[in-house]
């Protein structure tokens, strides 16, 4: 990798091979350890746990933090905004619609 970066630098295609390599490593760590929502476990987790990675040599705080399970579930289900944690307006009305639908179904069955 270093030889390739040096050649790209020599050709004038990159200005700083050391900085380029550092950015490349950050991109690789971001891809490998991105935070994902596990639909089976209903929680956020790292795609690959950082502890199991022998290349894990730096601070991974730039990836963010894992949300509490209830926040992660509501974010994944589209009930709250993942950044602000505020409920979406349609989610506030969802319960009302469900109760109206339930009432309608119960009334329909009685007839």
N, C-alpha and C positions, 0 to 999 in steps of 0.2 A: 504494500500500500504506500509506504514512504517513497519508494522509487517512482511510482506512478505520479504521486503528488509533486515530487521534485521535477519530473519531466514536464508536467503541466505548468509548473512555475517557470521553468526554463523557456517554454513556448509562449509565456505571457498570458496563459489562459486563467491562471489564478494568481493573486498578488501575494498571499501569505499562506504557504502550505501548512504551517503549524496551526493557524487559526482555522483553516479549512478542515483539518483533521479533527480538531476539537469539536467543531460544529457537526461534523459527520458522526462522531461518537455520541453527541447529544441526540441527534436524530435517531440513531440506532437504539439508544436507551429508551427514547420516547416511544418508538414503535414496539419494542419488546415488552415494556413495562407499563403501557398505557392502561388507564383505569377503564374497566368495562363493567357492564351490568350483567350479572350471572342470573339468567331467568330461572334456572333450576333451584339455586340456593337463595334467590330473591335478595341479593345483596351486591354491592360493588366489590370488585377485587381487581388485582393487577392481572393483566393477561398472562404474564409469567412473573411469579413471585420474585422480587429482587434478591431475597436471601439465597435463592437457589442458583443465582447467576455468578459464576466465577469471575466474570468481567466487571462485576459491580464494584467500581472503584471510586465512585463519586456520590455526591449528595443528589438525591432524586426528588427533592422538594419541589422542583419545577414542574413535576407531574401533577401536583395538587394533592389533596388529601381525600381519603375515602369518606364518603358521607355515611351518616348513621343509617341503619337499615330502613327505618320508616321514611326518611327523606329520600333515599335511593329508590324505594318502591314507588313513592308518589311521583318522583321525577320521571322514572321509566314509564309509568302508566299515563303520563301526560296530565296529571292532576295539578302539579305545581311547576313553576318555572325553575329549571335546574340551577340558575344563577341567583335569583332573588328569593326563591322559596315561596313566592306569593302564588296563591291559587289562581288558576286561569278562570276567567269568567264562565266559560262553558262548563267547567268542573263544578262551579258553585250551583249552576242550574241543573246539573246532572241528577242530583238527588231528587229534586222537584219533579223532573221528567220521569224518573224511575217510579216515584210514588204515584204519579198520575197514571203511568202505564200499568202498575200493579192494581190500582183501583179499577181501571178500565177492564182488565182481565178478570178480576173478581166479579165485577158487575155483569160482564158478558156471560160468565159461567152460571150465574143465578137465573138468567132468562131462559 
